[in-house]
Amino acid sequence: MSNTNSSTNQIGLEKADMSEVIAKLNSLLSSYHMFYINVRGYHWNVKGEHFFTLHPQFEELYTNLQVEIDEIAERILTLGGTPLHAYSDFAQHTSISEDKNVKDGNTCVKGVVLGLQTLIEEQRDVSALAAQADDQGSADLVDEYVQQQEKLIWMYNAFLAQ
């Protein structure tokens, strides 16, 4: 059955309700990109006694971030929006700051924890807004990320002995 109601998108959600969700998802997408860039930097530049532990850990993290970035962009498209795709847009809409020239392992891990905490906070906002708009798909997507990231924060803080 095709969608003949012009007030709804392709999955039957009200277009008017989705504009705010799409905007929040684009901000989240921007934050994911900035965090991804930071984690790539940690991976490339980490030095010191924990190099052999952290280098592959950061690679696993940024590889997972790539998948999540793609899923968020595809969710925006599913809702009828256009995902941001230029670095200048990401820089303008992110809630995560660039973390440049970090080499110390503990400092890198602290940057990962801070980035994950920021993503979780943003995703909780997206989830609440999506739930209000009856957008269970977006809420479920980010809720799953939150659960995984909460565990990562626990593990990275254990590494830092915090």
BELHUMO-V252632 format. One record per run of one state. SS is the DSSP state (H for helix, E for strand, - for the rest). FROM is the first residue (numbers start at 0). LEN is the number of residues. If there is no record, write none. Layout:
<<SS | FROM | LEN> <SS | FROM | LEN>>
//
This chain:
<<- | 0 | 7> <E | 7 | 1> <- | 8 | 5> <E | 13 | 1> <H | 14 | 31> <- | 45 | 1> <E | 46 | 1> <- | 47 | 3> <H | 50 | 28> <- | 78 | 8> <H | 86 | 7> <- | 93 | 10> <E | 103 | 1> <H | 104 | 28> <- | 132 | 3> <H | 135 | 24> <- | 159 | 3>>
//
